[in-house]
């Protein structure tokens, strides 16, 4: 491995939006720094799934299901 090309990998403290904290290793900041998150898996809909709805527009899911209902079934 080449010397002096890798970033410093150290421990930092991460504070979630609800105030909970944990310690991890990162290349961000300096040893002992605290990272305050604005969004995290507990609050952001992309991770929580909040507001996600499966809409069957014009029966597309029904059509797909009907078309491939016997896919993989053996015919004798």
PQR file with spaces between the fields and no chain letter, atoms N, CA, C, O and H, PARSE charges and radii, in Angstrom:
ATOM       1  N    UNK     1       0.828   -1.185    0.000 -0.4000 1.5000
ATOM       2  CA   UNK     1       0.000    0.000    0.000 -0.0000 2.0000
ATOM       3  C    UNK     1       0.874    1.251    0.000  0.5500 1.7000
ATOM       4  O    UNK     1       1.940    1.286    0.616 -0.5500 1.4000
ATOM       5  N    UNK     2       0.412    2.250   -0.686 -0.4000 1.5000
ATOM       6  CA   UNK     2       1.139    3.515   -0.707 -0.0000 2.0000
ATOM       7  C    UNK     2       0.963    4.229    0.624  0.5500 1.7000
ATOM       8  O    UNK     2      -0.094    4.160    1.251 -0.5500 1.4000
ATOM       9  H    UNK     2      -0.454    2.222   -1.186  0.4000 1.0000
ATOM      10  N    UNK     3       2.007    4.908    1.039 -0.4000 1.5000
ATOM      11  CA   UNK     3       1.960    5.647    2.299 -0.0000 2.0000
ATOM      12  C    UNK     3       1.439    7.055    2.064  0.5500 1.7000
ATOM      13  O    UNK     3       1.616    7.630    0.990 -0.5500 1.4000
ATOM      14  H    UNK     3       2.866    4.965    0.530  0.4000 1.0000
ATOM      15  N    UNK     4       0.799    7.595    3.080 -0.4000 1.5000
ATOM      16  CA   UNK     4       0.334    8.989    3.114 -0.0000 2.0000
ATOM      17  C    UNK     4      -0.726    9.325    2.068  0.5500 1.7000
ATOM      18  O    UNK     4      -0.845   10.489    1.684 -0.5500 1.4000
ATOM      19  H    UNK     4       0.655    7.128    3.953  0.4000 1.0000
ATOM      20  N    UNK     5      -1.505    8.340    1.592 -0.4000 1.5000
ATOM      21  CA   UNK     5      -2.578    8.665    0.653 -0.0000 2.0000
ATOM      22  C    UNK     5      -3.957    8.403    1.265  0.5500 1.7000
ATOM      23  O    UNK     5      -4.973    8.788    0.687 -0.5500 1.4000
ATOM      24  H    UNK     5      -1.408    7.395    1.904  0.4000 1.0000
ATOM      25  N    UNK     6      -3.998    7.757    2.420 -0.4000 1.5000
ATOM      26  CA   UNK     6      -5.270    7.426    3.043 -0.0000 2.0000
ATOM      27  C    UNK     6      -5.682    8.500    4.042  0.5500 1.7000
ATOM      28  O    UNK     6      -4.836    9.034    4.760 -0.5500 1.4000
ATOM      29  H    UNK     6      -3.173    7.445    2.890  0.4000 1.0000
ATOM      30  N    UNK     7      -6.979    8.822    4.096 -0.4000 1.5000
ATOM      31  CA   UNK     7      -7.431    9.841    5.048 -0.0000 2.0000
ATOM      32  C    UNK     7      -7.359    9.329    6.484  0.5500 1.7000
ATOM      33  O    UNK     7      -7.313    8.122    6.724 -0.5500 1.4000
ATOM      34  H    UNK     7      -7.666    8.388    3.513  0.4000 1.0000
ATOM      35  N    UNK     8      -7.351   10.247    7.417 -0.4000 1.5000
ATOM      36  CA   UNK     8      -7.337    9.919    8.836 -0.0000 2.0000
ATOM      37  C    UNK     8      -8.683    9.322    9.224  0.5500 1.7000
ATOM      38  O    UNK     8      -9.718    9.948    8.995 -0.5500 1.4000
ATOM      39  H    UNK     8      -7.389   11.227    7.222  0.4000 1.0000
ATOM      40  N    UNK     9      -8.694    8.139    9.799 -0.4000 1.5000
ATOM      41  CA   UNK     9      -9.900    7.413   10.189 -0.0000 2.0000
ATOM      42  C    UNK     9      -9.944    7.401   11.708  0.5500 1.7000
ATOM      43  O    UNK     9      -9.080    6.797   12.345 -0.5500 1.4000
ATOM      44  H    UNK     9      -7.853    7.630    9.985  0.4000 1.0000
ATOM      45  N    UNK    10     -10.952    8.068   12.309 -0.4000 1.5000
ATOM      46  CA   UNK    10     -10.973    8.275   13.747 -0.0000 2.0000
ATOM      47  C    UNK    10     -12.402    8.180   14.288  0.5500 1.7000
ATOM      48  O    UNK    10     -13.352    8.049   13.516 -0.5500 1.4000
ATOM      49  H    UNK    10     -11.653    8.558   11.792  0.4000 1.0000
ATOM      50  N    UNK    11     -12.552    8.246   15.607 -0.4000 1.5000
ATOM      51  CA   UNK    11     -13.867    8.162   16.241 -0.0000 2.0000
ATOM      52  C    UNK    11     -14.512    9.546   16.324  0.5500 1.7000
ATOM      53  O    UNK    11     -13.863   10.539   16.653 -0.5500 1.4000
ATOM      54  H    UNK    11     -11.781    8.353   16.234  0.4000 1.0000
ATOM      55  N    UNK    12     -15.836    9.579   16.008 -0.4000 1.5000
ATOM      56  CA   UNK    12     -16.632   10.786   16.174 -0.0000 2.0000
ATOM      57  C    UNK    12     -17.936   10.412   16.867  0.5500 1.7000
ATOM      58  O    UNK    12     -18.293    9.237   16.954 -0.5500 1.4000
ATOM      59  H    UNK    12     -16.363    8.772   15.741  0.4000 1.0000
ATOM      60  N    UNK    13     -18.632   11.413   17.351 -0.4000 1.5000
ATOM      61  CA   UNK    13     -19.926   11.213   17.993 -0.0000 2.0000
ATOM      62  C    UNK    13     -20.996   11.751   17.040  0.5500 1.7000
ATOM      63  O    UNK    13     -20.853   12.848   16.500 -0.5500 1.4000
ATOM      64  H    UNK    13     -18.342   12.368   17.281  0.4000 1.0000
ATOM      65  N    UNK    14     -22.078   10.969   16.833 -0.4000 1.5000
ATOM      66  CA   UNK    14     -23.168   11.370   15.947 -0.0000 2.0000
ATOM      67  C    UNK    14     -24.414   11.582   16.794  0.5500 1.7000
ATOM      68  O    UNK    14     -24.784   10.719   17.589 -0.5500 1.4000
ATOM      69  H    UNK    14     -22.193   10.078   17.272  0.4000 1.0000
ATOM      70  N    UNK    15     -25.074   12.756   16.619 -0.4000 1.5000
ATOM      71  CA   UNK    15     -26.292   13.074   17.348 -0.0000 2.0000
ATOM      72  C    UNK    15     -27.456   13.050   16.356  0.5500 1.7000
ATOM      73  O    UNK    15     -27.488   13.823   15.398 -0.5500 1.4000
ATOM      74  H    UNK    15     -24.773   13.457   15.973  0.4000 1.0000
ATOM      75  N    UNK    16     -28.422   12.137   16.608 -0.4000 1.5000
ATOM      76  CA   UNK    16     -29.591   11.999   15.746 -0.0000 2.0000
ATOM      77  C    UNK    16     -30.560   13.158   16.004  0.5500 1.7000
ATOM      78  O    UNK    16     -30.373   13.926   16.947 -0.5500 1.4000
ATOM      79  H    UNK    16     -28.396   11.510   17.386  0.4000 1.0000
ATOM      80  N    UNK    17     -31.598   13.283   15.164 -0.4000 1.5000
ATOM      81  CA   UNK    17     -32.562   14.380   15.307 -0.0000 2.0000
ATOM      82  C    UNK    17     -33.367   14.288   16.598  0.5500 1.7000
ATOM      83  O    UNK    17     -33.835   15.308   17.104 -0.5500 1.4000
ATOM      84  H    UNK    17     -31.750   12.659   14.398  0.4000 1.0000
ATOM      85  N    UNK    18     -33.536   13.080   17.141 -0.4000 1.5000
ATOM      86  CA   UNK    18     -34.295   12.935   18.391 -0.0000 2.0000
ATOM      87  C    UNK    18     -33.408   13.055   19.626  0.5500 1.7000
ATOM      88  O    UNK    18     -33.889   12.886   20.747 -0.5500 1.4000
ATOM      89  H    UNK    18     -33.155   12.251   16.731  0.4000 1.0000
ATOM      90  N    UNK    19     -32.128   13.343   19.440 -0.4000 1.5000
ATOM      91  CA   UNK    19     -31.216   13.549   20.559 -0.0000 2.0000
ATOM      92  C    UNK    19     -30.391   12.343   20.944  0.5500 1.7000
ATOM      93  O    UNK    19     -29.455   12.469   21.734 -0.5500 1.4000
ATOM      94  H    UNK    19     -31.737   13.480   18.529  0.4000 1.0000
ATOM      95  N    UNK    20     -30.710   11.174   20.409 -0.4000 1.5000
ATOM      96  CA   UNK    20     -29.905    9.997   20.726 -0.0000 2.0000
ATOM      97  C    UNK    20     -28.535   10.127   20.077  0.5500 1.7000
ATOM      98  O    UNK    20     -28.385   10.773   19.040 -0.5500 1.4000
ATOM      99  H    UNK    20     -31.470   11.072   19.767  0.4000 1.0000
ATOM     100  N    UNK    21     -27.548    9.511   20.693 -0.4000 1.5000
ATOM     101  CA   UNK    21     -26.180    9.618   20.181 -0.0000 2.0000
ATOM     102  C    UNK    21     -25.559    8.230   20.046  0.5500 1.7000
ATOM     103  O    UNK    21     -25.970    7.273   20.704 -0.5500 1.4000
ATOM     104  H    UNK    21     -27.669    8.986   21.535  0.4000 1.0000
ATOM     105  N    UNK    22     -24.574    8.155   19.187 -0.4000 1.5000
ATOM     106  CA   UNK    22     -23.758    6.955   19.088 -0.0000 2.0000
ATOM     107  C    UNK    22     -22.383    7.354   18.596  0.5500 1.7000
ATOM     108  O    UNK    22     -22.198    8.431   18.029 -0.5500 1.4000
ATOM     109  H    UNK    22     -24.240    8.932   18.653  0.4000 1.0000
ATOM     110  N    UNK    23     -21.425    6.475   18.819 -0.4000 1.5000
ATOM     111  CA   UNK    23     -20.052    6.732   18.407 -0.0000 2.0000
ATOM     112  C    UNK    23     -19.715    5.829   17.229  0.5500 1.7000
ATOM     113  O    UNK    23     -20.061    4.648   17.220 -0.5500 1.4000
ATOM     114  H    UNK    23     -21.575    5.600   19.280  0.4000 1.0000
ATOM     115  N    UNK    24     -19.042    6.391   16.247 -0.4000 1.5000
ATOM     116  CA   UNK    24     -18.651    5.628   15.071 -0.0000 2.0000
ATOM     117  C    UNK    24     -17.275    6.090   14.607  0.5500 1.7000
ATOM     118  O    UNK    24     -16.722    7.058   15.130 -0.5500 1.4000
ATOM     119  H    UNK    24     -18.760    7.351   16.255  0.4000 1.0000
ATOM     120  N    UNK    25     -16.740    5.394   13.634 -0.4000 1.5000
ATOM     121  CA   UNK    25     -15.463    5.795   13.046 -0.0000 2.0000
ATOM     122  C    UNK    25     -15.742    6.441   11.701  0.5500 1.7000
ATOM     123  O    UNK    25     -16.608    5.980   10.958 -0.5500 1.4000
ATOM     124  H    UNK    25     -17.190    4.608   13.210  0.4000 1.0000
ATOM     125  N    UNK    26     -15.013    7.511   11.381 -0.4000 1.5000
ATOM     126  CA   UNK    26     -15.268    8.267   10.161 -0.0000 2.0000
ATOM     127  C    UNK    26     -14.018    9.030    9.735  0.5500 1.7000
ATOM     128  O    UNK    26     -13.057    9.161   10.493 -0.5500 1.4000
ATOM     129  H    UNK    26     -14.310    7.885   11.985  0.4000 1.0000
ATOM     130  N    UNK    27     -14.058    9.527    8.509 -0.4000 1.5000
ATOM     131  CA   UNK    27     -13.008   10.416    8.033 -0.0000 2.0000
ATOM     132  C    UNK    27     -13.460   11.867    8.163  0.5500 1.7000
ATOM     133  O    UNK    27     -12.683   12.780    7.882 -0.5500 1.4000
ATOM     134  H    UNK    27     -14.839    9.421    7.893  0.4000 1.0000
ATOM     135  N    UNK    28     -14.706   12.093    8.586 -0.4000 1.5000
ATOM     136  CA   UNK    28     -15.260   13.434    8.756 -0.0000 2.0000
ATOM     137  C    UNK    28     -14.687   14.096   10.004  0.5500 1.7000
ATOM     138  O    UNK    28     -14.540   13.444   11.038 -0.5500 1.4000
ATOM     139  H    UNK    28     -15.337   11.351    8.814  0.4000 1.0000
ATOM     140  N    UNK    29     -14.368   15.361    9.918 -0.4000 1.5000
ATOM     141  CA   UNK    29     -13.919   16.120   11.080 -0.0000 2.0000
ATOM     142  C    UNK    29     -12.617   15.627   11.674  0.5500 1.7000
ATOM     143  O    UNK    29     -11.754   15.070   10.997 -0.5500 1.4000
ATOM     144  H    UNK    29     -14.487   15.890    9.078  0.4000 1.0000
ATOM     145  N    UNK    30     -12.515   15.861   12.987 -0.4000 1.5000
ATOM     146  CA   UNK    30     -11.316   15.453   13.729 -0.0000 2.0000
ATOM     147  C    UNK    30     -11.717   14.512   14.856  0.5500 1.7000
ATOM     148  O    UNK    30     -12.900   14.393   15.176 -0.5500 1.4000
ATOM     149  H    UNK    30     -13.216   16.314   13.538  0.4000 1.0000
ATOM     150  N    UNK    31     -10.764   13.861   15.442 -0.4000 1.5000
ATOM     151  CA   UNK    31     -11.000   12.946   16.562 -0.0000 2.0000
ATOM     152  C    UNK    31     -11.822   13.652   17.641  0.5500 1.7000
ATOM     153  O    UNK    31     -11.446   14.724   18.116 -0.5500 1.4000
ATOM     154  H    UNK    31      -9.803   13.957   15.182  0.4000 1.0000
ATOM     155  N    UNK    32     -12.958   13.037   18.029 -0.4000 1.5000
ATOM     156  CA   UNK    32     -13.789   13.582   19.103 -0.0000 2.0000
ATOM     157  C    UNK    32     -14.828   14.598   18.671  0.5500 1.7000
ATOM     158  O    UNK    32     -15.612   15.044   19.509 -0.5500 1.4000
ATOM     159  H    UNK    32     -13.264   12.167   17.644  0.4000 1.0000
ATOM     160  N    UNK    33     -14.873   14.990   17.394 -0.4000 1.5000
ATOM     161  CA   UNK    33     -15.869   15.945   16.922 -0.0000 2.0000
ATOM     162  C    UNK    33     -17.277   15.351   17.025  0.5500 1.7000
ATOM     163  O    UNK    33     -17.440   14.133   17.104 -0.5500 1.4000
ATOM     164  H    UNK    33     -14.236   14.628   16.713  0.4000 1.0000
ATOM     165  N    UNK    34     -18.296   16.227   17.024 -0.4000 1.5000
ATOM     166  CA   UNK    34     -19.687   15.806   17.089 -0.0000 2.0000
ATOM     167  C    UNK    34     -20.399   16.210   15.812  0.5500 1.7000
ATOM     168  O    UNK    34     -20.371   17.379   15.425 -0.5500 1.4000
ATOM     169  H    UNK    34     -18.164   17.216   16.960  0.4000 1.0000
ATOM     170  N    UNK    35     -21.042   15.246   15.150 -0.4000 1.5000
ATOM     171  CA   UNK    35     -21.816   15.504   13.941 -0.0000 2.0000
ATOM     172  C    UNK    35     -23.293   15.554   14.326  0.5500 1.7000
ATOM     173  O    UNK    35     -23.844   14.568   14.816 -0.5500 1.4000
ATOM     174  H    UNK    35     -21.066   14.297   15.464  0.4000 1.0000
ATOM     175  N    UNK    36     -23.931   16.698   14.104 -0.4000 1.5000
ATOM     176  CA   UNK    36     -25.352   16.888   14.404 -0.0000 2.0000
ATOM     177  C    UNK    36     -26.128   16.668   13.104  0.5500 1.7000
ATOM     178  O    UNK    36     -25.937   17.409   12.140 -0.5500 1.4000
ATOM     179  H    UNK    36     -23.484   17.499   13.706  0.4000 1.0000
ATOM     180  N    UNK    37     -26.995   15.666   13.069 -0.4000 1.5000
ATOM     181  CA   UNK    37     -27.747   15.356   11.857 -0.0000 2.0000
ATOM     182  C    UNK    37     -29.005   16.207   11.743  0.5500 1.7000
ATOM     183  O    UNK    37     -29.696   16.434   12.736 -0.5500 1.4000
ATOM     184  H    UNK    37     -27.150   15.064   13.852  0.4000 1.0000
ATOM     185  N    UNK    38     -29.305   16.677   10.534 -0.4000 1.5000
ATOM     186  CA   UNK    38     -30.543   17.405   10.260 -0.0000 2.0000
ATOM     187  C    UNK    38     -31.651   16.435    9.878  0.5500 1.7000
ATOM     188  O    UNK    38     -32.815   16.645   10.218 -0.5500 1.4000
ATOM     189  H    UNK    38     -28.744   16.493    9.727  0.4000 1.0000
ATOM     190  N    UNK    39     -31.286   15.383    9.175 -0.4000 1.5000
ATOM     191  CA   UNK    39     -32.226   14.312    8.832 -0.0000 2.0000
ATOM     192  C    UNK    39     -31.558   12.988    9.145  0.5500 1.7000
ATOM     193  O    UNK    39     -30.333   12.876    9.105 -0.5500 1.4000
ATOM     194  H    UNK    39     -30.340   15.213    8.899  0.4000 1.0000
ATOM     195  N    UNK    40     -32.361   11.991    9.457 -0.4000 1.5000
ATOM     196  CA   UNK    40     -31.816   10.667    9.744 -0.0000 2.0000
ATOM     197  C    UNK    40     -32.884    9.615    9.460  0.5500 1.7000
ATOM     198  O    UNK    40     -34.025    9.963    9.156 -0.5500 1.4000
ATOM     199  H    UNK    40     -33.356   12.081    9.490  0.4000 1.0000
ATOM     200  N    UNK    41     -32.535    8.353    9.554 -0.4000 1.5000
ATOM     201  CA   UNK    41     -33.499    7.291    9.245 -0.0000 2.0000
ATOM     202  C    UNK    41     -34.742    7.306   10.125  0.5500 1.7000
ATOM     203  O    UNK    41     -35.765    6.738    9.742 -0.5500 1.4000
ATOM     204  H    UNK    41     -31.608    8.070    9.801  0.4000 1.0000
ATOM     205  N    UNK    42     -34.683    7.942   11.299 -0.4000 1.5000
ATOM     206  CA   UNK    42     -35.847    7.981   12.178 -0.0000 2.0000
ATOM     207  C    UNK    42     -36.836    9.062   11.784  0.5500 1.7000
ATOM     208  O    UNK    42     -38.000    8.995   12.178 -0.5500 1.4000
ATOM     209  H    UNK    42     -33.852    8.404   11.610  0.4000 1.0000
ATOM     210  N    UNK    43     -36.407   10.066   11.013 -0.4000 1.5000
ATOM     211  CA   UNK    43     -37.282   11.199   10.735 -0.0000 2.0000
ATOM     212  C    UNK    43     -37.577   11.433    9.256  0.5500 1.7000
ATOM     213  O    UNK    43     -38.529   12.145    8.938 -0.5500 1.4000
ATOM     214  H    UNK    43     -35.461   10.121   10.693  0.4000 1.0000
ATOM     215  N    UNK    44     -36.811   10.871    8.360 -0.4000 1.5000
ATOM     216  CA   UNK    44     -36.982   11.167    6.941 -0.0000 2.0000
ATOM     217  C    UNK    44     -37.855   10.119    6.256  0.5500 1.7000
ATOM     218  O    UNK    44     -37.625    8.922    6.432 -0.5500 1.4000
ATOM     219  H    UNK    44     -36.038   10.292    8.618  0.4000 1.0000
ATOM     220  N    UNK    45     -38.857   10.546    5.476 -0.4000 1.5000
ATOM     221  CA   UNK    45     -39.776    9.604    4.828 -0.0000 2.0000
ATOM     222  C    UNK    45     -39.099    8.615    3.880  0.5500 1.7000
ATOM     223  O    UNK    45     -39.629    7.527    3.655 -0.5500 1.4000
ATOM     224  H    UNK    45     -39.044   11.518    5.334  0.4000 1.0000
ATOM     225  N    UNK    46     -37.956    8.962    3.329 -0.4000 1.5000
ATOM     226  CA   UNK    46     -37.278    8.044    2.422 -0.0000 2.0000
ATOM     227  C    UNK    46     -36.852    6.779    3.152  0.5500 1.7000
ATOM     228  O    UNK    46     -36.775    5.710    2.547 -0.5500 1.4000
ATOM     229  H    UNK    46     -37.525    9.846    3.512  0.4000 1.0000
ATOM     230  N    UNK    47     -36.573    6.891    4.448 -0.4000 1.5000
ATOM     231  CA   UNK    47     -36.164    5.730    5.238 -0.0000 2.0000
ATOM     232  C    UNK    47     -37.309    5.124    6.025  0.5500 1.7000
ATOM     233  O    UNK    47     -37.359    3.908    6.208 -0.5500 1.4000
ATOM     234  H    UNK    47     -36.636    7.759    4.940  0.4000 1.0000
ATOM     235  N    UNK    48     -38.245    5.966    6.499 -0.4000 1.5000
ATOM     236  CA   UNK    48     -39.312    5.461    7.363 -0.0000 2.0000
ATOM     237  C    UNK    48     -40.449    4.858    6.566  0.5500 1.7000
ATOM     238  O    UNK    48     -41.208    4.044    7.094 -0.5500 1.4000
ATOM     239  H    UNK    48     -38.205    6.954    6.350  0.4000 1.0000
ATOM     240  N    UNK    49     -40.586    5.245    5.285 -0.4000 1.5000
ATOM     241  CA   UNK    49     -41.681    4.731    4.473 -0.0000 2.0000
ATOM     242  C    UNK    49     -42.967    5.509    4.682  0.5500 1.7000
ATOM     243  O    UNK    49     -44.005    5.130    4.139 -0.5500 1.4000
ATOM     244  H    UNK    49     -39.970    5.906    4.856  0.4000 1.0000
ATOM     245  N    UNK    50     -42.927    6.572    5.445 -0.4000 1.5000
ATOM     246  CA   UNK    50     -44.126    7.360    5.719 -0.0000 2.0000
ATOM     247  C    UNK    50     -44.641    8.009    4.442  0.5500 1.7000
ATOM     248  O    UNK    50     -43.871    8.561    3.655 -0.5500 1.4000
ATOM     249  H    UNK    50     -42.084    6.880    5.886  0.4000 1.0000
ATOM     250  N    UNK    51     -45.922    7.937    4.253 -0.4000 1.5000
ATOM     251  CA   UNK    51     -46.543    8.568    3.101 -0.0000 2.0000
ATOM     252  C    UNK    51     -46.410    7.793    1.813  0.5500 1.7000
ATOM     253  O    UNK    51     -46.891    8.250    0.776 -0.5500 1.4000
ATOM     254  H    UNK    51     -46.547    7.488    4.893  0.4000 1.0000
ATOM     255  N    UNK    52     -45.781    6.649    1.840 -0.4000 1.5000
ATOM     256  CA   UNK    52     -45.609    5.855    0.627 -0.0000 2.0000
ATOM     257  C    UNK    52     -46.860    5.046    0.377  0.5500 1.7000
ATOM     258  O    UNK    52     -47.288    4.270    1.230 -0.5500 1.4000
ATOM     259  H    UNK    52     -45.390    6.278    2.682  0.4000 1.0000
ATOM     260  N    UNK    53     -47.444    5.226   -0.791 -0.4000 1.5000
ATOM     261  CA   UNK    53     -48.652    4.491   -1.134 -0.0000 2.0000
ATOM     262  C    UNK    53     -48.454    3.802   -2.475  0.5500 1.7000
ATOM     263  O    UNK    53     -47.804    4.341   -3.370 -0.5500 1.4000
ATOM     264  H    UNK    53     -47.095    5.857   -1.484  0.4000 1.0000
ATOM     265  N    UNK    54     -49.007    2.633   -2.607 -0.4000 1.5000
ATOM     266  CA   UNK    54     -48.954    1.901   -3.855 -0.0000 2.0000
ATOM     267  C    UNK    54     -50.257    2.181   -4.592  0.5500 1.7000
ATOM     268  O    UNK    54     -51.320    1.716   -4.180 -0.5500 1.4000
ATOM     269  H    UNK    54     -49.536    2.195   -1.880  0.4000 1.0000
ATOM     270  N    UNK    55     -50.177    2.931   -5.664 -0.4000 1.5000
ATOM     271  CA   UNK    55     -51.369    3.277   -6.427 -0.0000 2.0000
ATOM     272  C    UNK    55     -51.482    2.373   -7.643  0.5500 1.7000
ATOM     273  O    UNK    55     -50.518    2.189   -8.386 -0.5500 1.4000
ATOM     274  H    UNK    55     -49.313    3.308   -5.998  0.4000 1.0000
ATOM     275  N    UNK    56     -52.647    1.820   -7.835 -0.4000 1.5000
ATOM     276  CA   UNK    56     -52.900    0.952   -8.974 -0.0000 2.0000
ATOM     277  C    UNK    56     -53.581    1.796  -10.048  0.5500 1.7000
ATOM     278  O    UNK    56     -54.803    1.765  -10.198 -0.5500 1.4000
ATOM     279  H    UNK    56     -53.430    1.969   -7.231  0.4000 1.0000
ATOM     280  N    UNK    57     -52.779    2.544  -10.784 -0.4000 1.5000
ATOM     281  CA   UNK    57     -53.312    3.427  -11.816 -0.0000 2.0000
ATOM     282  C    UNK    57     -53.807    2.613  -13.005  0.5500 1.7000
ATOM     283  O    UNK    57     -53.045    1.883  -13.638 -0.5500 1.4000
ATOM     284  H    UNK    57     -51.787    2.569  -10.662  0.4000 1.0000
ATOM     285  N    UNK    58     -55.061    2.751  -13.286 -0.4000 1.5000
ATOM     286  CA   UNK    58     -55.703    2.089  -14.431 -0.0000 2.0000
ATOM     287  C    UNK    58     -55.507    0.580  -14.410  0.5500 1.7000
ATOM     288  O    UNK    58     -55.470   -0.060  -15.461 -0.5500 1.4000
ATOM     289  H    UNK    58     -55.680    3.344  -12.772  0.4000 1.0000
ATOM     290  N    UNK    59     -55.384    0.015  -13.222 -0.4000 1.5000
ATOM     291  CA   UNK    59     -55.282   -1.426  -13.097 -0.0000 2.0000
ATOM     292  C    UNK    59     -53.981   -2.016  -13.594  0.5500 1.7000
ATOM     293  O    UNK    59     -53.950   -3.193  -13.953 -0.5500 1.4000
ATOM     294  H    UNK    59     -55.414    0.535  -12.368  0.4000 1.0000
ATOM     295  N    UNK    60     -52.899   -1.241  -13.629 -0.4000 1.5000
ATOM     296  CA   UNK    60     -51.629   -1.724  -14.150 -0.0000 2.0000
ATOM     297  C    UNK    60     -51.097   -2.907  -13.334  0.5500 1.7000
ATOM     298  O    UNK    60     -50.579   -3.871  -13.897 -0.5500 1.4000
ATOM     299  H    UNK    60     -52.925   -0.285  -13.336  0.4000 1.0000
ATOM     300  N    UNK    61     -51.225   -2.828  -12.031 -0.4000 1.5000
ATOM     301  CA   UNK    61     -50.744   -3.930  -11.202 -0.0000 2.0000
ATOM     302  C    UNK    61     -51.610   -5.161  -11.424  0.5500 1.7000
ATOM     303  O    UNK    61     -51.109   -6.285  -11.478 -0.5500 1.4000
ATOM     304  H    UNK    61     -51.646   -2.045  -11.573  0.4000 1.0000
ATOM     305  N    UNK    62     -52.910   -4.939  -11.551 -0.4000 1.5000
ATOM     306  CA   UNK    62     -53.819   -6.068  -11.804 -0.0000 2.0000
ATOM     307  C    UNK    62     -53.511   -6.720  -13.148  0.5500 1.7000
ATOM     308  O    UNK    62     -53.515   -7.946  -13.262 -0.5500 1.4000
ATOM     309  H    UNK    62     -53.316   -4.026  -11.507  0.4000 1.0000
ATOM     310  N    UNK    63     -53.243   -5.902  -14.162 -0.4000 1.5000
ATOM     311  CA   UNK    63     -52.902   -6.437  -15.485 -0.0000 2.0000
ATOM     312  C    UNK    63     -51.610   -7.250  -15.428  0.5500 1.7000
ATOM     313  O    UNK    63     -51.522   -8.334  -16.005 -0.5500 1.4000
ATOM     314  H    UNK    63     -53.240   -4.906  -14.069  0.4000 1.0000
ATOM     315  N    UNK    64     -50.629   -6.726  -14.741 -0.4000 1.5000
ATOM     316  CA   UNK    64     -49.354   -7.424  -14.610 -0.0000 2.0000
ATOM     317  C    UNK    64     -49.548   -8.762  -13.902  0.5500 1.7000
ATOM     318  O    UNK    64     -49.040   -9.792  -14.344 -0.5500 1.4000
ATOM     319  H    UNK    64     -50.700   -5.845  -14.273  0.4000 1.0000
ATOM     320  N    UNK    65     -50.286   -8.729  -12.799 -0.4000 1.5000
ATOM     321  CA   UNK    65     -50.529   -9.953  -12.032 -0.0000 2.0000
ATOM     322  C    UNK    65     -51.261  -10.985  -12.869  0.5500 1.7000
ATOM     323  O    UNK    65     -50.923  -12.168  -12.834 -0.5500 1.4000
ATOM     324  H    UNK    65     -50.698   -7.892  -12.440  0.4000 1.0000
ATOM     325  N    UNK    66     -52.262  -10.545  -13.623 -0.4000 1.5000
ATOM     326  CA   UNK    66     -53.032  -11.473  -14.452 -0.0000 2.0000
ATOM     327  C    UNK    66     -52.156  -12.051  -15.565  0.5500 1.7000
ATOM     328  O    UNK    66     -52.225  -13.247  -15.848 -0.5500 1.4000
ATOM     329  H    UNK    66     -52.536   -9.584  -13.652  0.4000 1.0000
ATOM     330  N    UNK    67     -51.343  -11.221  -16.189 -0.4000 1.5000
ATOM     331  CA   UNK    67     -50.501  -11.654  -17.300 -0.0000 2.0000
ATOM     332  C    UNK    67     -49.476  -12.697  -16.863  0.5500 1.7000
ATOM     333  O    UNK    67     -49.206  -13.651  -17.593 -0.5500 1.4000
ATOM     334  H    UNK    67     -51.287  -10.249  -15.959  0.4000 1.0000
ATOM     335  N    UNK    68     -48.907  -12.513  -15.673 -0.4000 1.5000
ATOM     336  CA   UNK    68     -47.827  -13.390  -15.233 -0.0000 2.0000
ATOM     337  C    UNK    68     -48.231  -14.329  -14.094  0.5500 1.7000
ATOM     338  O    UNK    68     -47.367  -14.807  -13.359 -0.5500 1.4000
ATOM     339  H    UNK    68     -49.126  -11.738  -15.081  0.4000 1.0000
ATOM     340  N    UNK    69     -49.500  -14.594  -13.941 -0.4000 1.5000
ATOM     341  CA   UNK    69     -49.951  -15.441  -12.832 -0.0000 2.0000
ATOM     342  C    UNK    69     -49.464  -16.874  -12.956  0.5500 1.7000
ATOM     343  O    UNK    69     -49.256  -17.545  -11.945 -0.5500 1.4000
ATOM     344  H    UNK    69     -50.202  -14.206  -14.538  0.4000 1.0000
ATOM     345  N    UNK    70     -49.278  -17.351  -14.178 -0.4000 1.5000
ATOM     346  CA   UNK    70     -48.822  -18.732  -14.374 -0.0000 2.0000
ATOM     347  C    UNK    70     -47.347  -18.818  -14.754  0.5500 1.7000
ATOM     348  O    UNK    70     -46.874  -19.877  -15.169 -0.5500 1.4000
ATOM     349  H    UNK    70     -49.447  -16.806  -14.999  0.4000 1.0000
ATOM     350  N    UNK    71     -46.628  -17.727  -14.617 -0.4000 1.5000
ATOM     351  CA   UNK    71     -45.223  -17.709  -14.969 -0.0000 2.0000
ATOM     352  C    UNK    71     -44.463  -18.684  -14.081  0.5500 1.7000
ATOM     353  O    UNK    71     -44.554  -18.609  -12.856 -0.5500 1.4000
ATOM     354  H    UNK    71     -47.012  -16.867  -14.280  0.4000 1.0000
ATOM     355  N    UNK    72     -43.726  -19.582  -14.681 -0.4000 1.5000
ATOM     356  CA   UNK    72     -42.950  -20.553  -13.928 -0.0000 2.0000
ATOM     357  C    UNK    72     -43.708  -21.832  -13.623  0.5500 1.7000
ATOM     358  O    UNK    72     -43.127  -22.804  -13.140 -0.5500 1.4000
ATOM     359  H    UNK    72     -43.652  -19.642  -15.677  0.4000 1.0000
ATOM     360  N    UNK    73     -45.019  -21.835  -13.907 -0.4000 1.5000
ATOM     361  CA   UNK    73     -45.801  -23.043  -13.660 -0.0000 2.0000
ATOM     362  C    UNK    73     -45.541  -24.023  -14.809  0.5500 1.7000
ATOM     363  O    UNK    73     -45.483  -23.621  -15.971 -0.5500 1.4000
ATOM     364  H    UNK    73     -45.491  -21.046  -14.300  0.4000 1.0000
ATOM     365  N    UNK    74     -45.390  -25.269  -14.489 -0.4000 1.5000
ATOM     366  CA   UNK    74     -45.125  -26.264  -15.539 -0.0000 2.0000
ATOM     367  C    UNK    74     -46.443  -26.702  -16.163  0.5500 1.7000
ATOM     368  O    UNK    74     -47.418  -26.950  -15.453 -0.5500 1.4000
ATOM     369  H    UNK    74     -45.437  -25.596  -13.546  0.4000 1.0000
ATOM     370  N    UNK    75     -46.474  -26.797  -17.495 -0.4000 1.5000
ATOM     371  CA   UNK    75     -47.669  -27.264  -18.183 -0.0000 2.0000
ATOM     372  C    UNK    75     -47.425  -28.697  -18.645  0.5500 1.7000
ATOM     373  O    UNK    75     -46.378  -29.002  -19.217 -0.5500 1.4000
ATOM     374  H    UNK    75     -45.682  -26.595  -18.072  0.4000 1.0000
ATOM     375  N    UNK    76     -48.380  -29.558  -18.397 -0.4000 1.5000
ATOM     376  CA   UNK    76     -48.211  -30.970  -18.742 -0.0000 2.0000
ATOM     377  C    UNK    76     -49.113  -31.367  -19.862  0.5500 1.7000
ATOM     378  O    UNK    76     -49.103  -32.524  -20.282 -0.5500 1.4000
ATOM     379  H    UNK    76     -49.230  -29.310  -17.932  0.4000 1.0000
